[in-house]
């Protein structure tokens, strides 16, 4: 009986030893492309490194007994943009290499079906052909540049998706667009939409300030976006309001962007 127990313990130990190994886990979104895996031999030179591949928990039927193989997603009937998890199990003494993991990263592929902006600043846009969840940056053209004014999470599905965002309009003609940037670093842009706002013409005073700068329209305080730059082009203040506290700025000249205008003032 003692010998039988010893044998059982030894078999259990061997089974545990053979089961040991590593696992590579990749997560992302299916983009319609397959993965390619470089598969070395184990350290003993017998058998290949990869022992099993699972896609969303299902064992694949890919031929893994070769120096390189392809993980084919077609049998798993995934939809474009659908979440996917790949587990590549391998022997402990070696490690396979996934040659193109970027194919699981979301890529900006959206197409704008329609885009409008109302006089209250409500921007609405509809898209199709999204293949992964990426954030939309909402941008407004002011001060001779495109300024990011907010973010909207993308839905990431190929069907029609609808979005809404409220932009603070400046006086005169406003231009709005949306942008996505994927792992390639290359932005994908919508065309700009335009609206002429009812915001009155805004001015600021004083031009020589020691404490505050105020924004007014028709002799009444009015809130606006603003940026203050020093003489070296560094942003020293940025915000939204009808007044700026400049008391803590060093004496000298500054550039002030506000509303849709650019001006200058001196800190006394």
N, C-alpha and C positions, 0 to 999 in steps of 0.2 A: 504493500500500500504506500509505504514511504517512497519507494522508487517511482511509482506511478505519479505521485504528487510532484516529485522533483522534475520528472519529464514534462509534466503539464506546465510547471512554472517556466522551464527552459523554453518550451514552445511559445508560451505567451511572451517571453522576453524577445525571442527572435522575431515574432510577429510585430511587436512594437518597434523593434529596430528597423525592420524593412519598411514600416509605414512612415518612418520619419523622413522628412524632406522639407523643401521650401515651397512657397507659393507666391506667384506674382499676381497682384490684383490690379486690374485697370477698370476705371469707371468713366462713363461719358455718354454721348448720344450717338445713335446710329446715323451715319451720314451717307450710307449707300456704298461704302467702300470696305474691303476686307483687310484684316491684319496679316502681316507677314512676320514669322518668327524664325530666328536663327537658333538652331537646336544642336549644341555640341554633344560629344560623347561624354559619358560619365568619366570620372577620374581613372577608373580601372580600364577604360578603353573598351568596355563591353556594354552595349546598349546605349541608346540615346538618352539625353538628359530629361526631356519632358515625359511625364508619366500619364498626365490626364489634362484635358482642357474642358472647362465648363463655361457655357454662355447663359447668363441669368439662371444659374443653378442646374442647367441641363447639360449632360455630357455630350460633347460633339462627336461626330463620326469622321472628323478630319483624319487623314493619314499622318500621324505624328512621328512615325518611325523613319525619319529622314533628317538630313542635316539642315534642311529648311522646309517649312511647311506654311500653308495658308489657313487661317481661320475664316471659314466661309460662313457668312451670316444669313445667306438666303434660306437655308433649311429652317431657320428659326422664325421666319416670317415677321421680321421686325418692320415697323413703319419708320419712315424718315423722321428723325428728331426724337425717337423713342429712347428712353434710358436703357443703358446696357452695362452689365458687369461681366467681366471676363476673369476667370481664375485659371492660371496656368500652373499646374502642380509639377514639381520637378524633384529630382534626386538632390540629396543634401550636399553632395560634393561637386556640384556644377550649377551653372545658371544660364538659362536661355536668354535671348535678347529680342525684344519686340522692335522691329525695324522702323515701323511707321505709326507710333502711338498717337500722332497728331490727328489721324483720321477720325478719332472719337471726340475731338474737341469741336464745340459748336463753331460754325462758320457763318459769317453774315451773308445771307442770301435773300434778304427780304425784298419784295417789290411793293411799292406803294400803289394801292388801288385808287385812293382818294385822300386828300389832305386839305383842311380848311382852318381858318382862324377867324373868330368872331371879334366884334369890336370891344367885347369885355375881356379879351385875351384868351378865351378858351380855344385851345388847339385840339383838333380831332383828326386822326388819321387811321386809315385801314390798310392792312398789308396782307400779302399772301406769300407763299414759298419760303417761310421761315423753317430752318432745319435745326435749330437749337436755341436754348434760352440765352439771349444776350441783352444787355441793358441798352435802351435807347437814351442817348444824351440829347436833350432839347436845347437848341442853340438859337440865339437872337443876335441879329446883326446891329451892333451899335459901336460907336467910337472907332469906326473904320476897321472893325474886326468882328469875328464870330465869338460870342460870349456864351458859355454854358450857363443855363439858367435852371436846370433841373434834370432828373433822371426818371425813367419809367422802365420797369422790368418787362422784358419781352416775354411773350407767351411761348414762342418757339415751335409752333406747329404749322404745317404747310397750308392748312385751311385759312379762311379769312379771320383775321384778328383785328380787334378794334381798340383804340387807345384814346385817352383824353388827358390833357394837362393844361393848367392855367398859368399863363405867362403875364407878367407885369409889363404892360405896354408903355412905351415912351411917346412923346409928342411926335406928330407927323407920321410918315410912312414907316411901318414895321415890317421886317422880314424874319420869318421863322423857318427852321428846318430841323430835321432829326438826323442823328448819326449813330452808327454802330461801329465798334472796332473789335475785331476778333483776334485770335492768337497770332495772326500774321502781322498785326500792327497796322494794317492798311484800313483806313476808315471807309465805310460805305455810307453815302449821303443821299438824302432825299432832295428833291428840288425845293427851293424856298417858296413859301406862300406869303402873301402880302396883305396888309390891312392898314388903312389910315385911321388912327385913333382919334378920340375926342379929348385926349389929354392936352391941356393948354400949354403954351410956350413957357418954359421954366428958365429962371435966371437964378444967380446966386450972389450973395453979398455977405460981408464986404470983401474987397479984393486985397485988402491989407488987414489980416485978422490976427488977434492975439489969443482969443478964446474959442469962439464959435464961428462956423459958416452956416448960413441959413439958405434954404431953397424956397423960392416964392413963385407964384403964378397969379396974375391979376391981384397983386398986393396981398395974397393969402398964402400961408405956409402950405407946402405940398411935398409929399414924400416922393423920392426917386432913388434909383440905384446910383451908386457913386464909387469911384476909385480915386485914390490919391497916390501919385508917384513922386519920388524925389528926383533930384537932378541927374541921378545915375540910372534912372529907369526902374528902381525898386518900388514895389507896392508897399506903402506904409499904412494905408487904411483902405478898407473895402466894406461896403454895407448897403443898407437901405433905410432911408428916413428923411425927415424934413430939416435935420440939423446935424452938423458934424462937430465934435469936440476936437479942436486942433491945439489945445493948450499944451499938450505933451510933445508936440513936434518941435524939432530944433529950428531955430530961426533961419530963414532963407526962402528961396523960391521953390514952388511946387506946381505940378501939373494936376488938374482936376478934371476927371471925366464924370459927367452927370447927364441925366436924361439921355439925349442923343447927341450931346455936345461935348466939346473939349475946351477947357479954359486953363487959366493960370492964376495963382494967388501968391501972396508973400506972407509968411508967418513972421509976425513982429516979435 
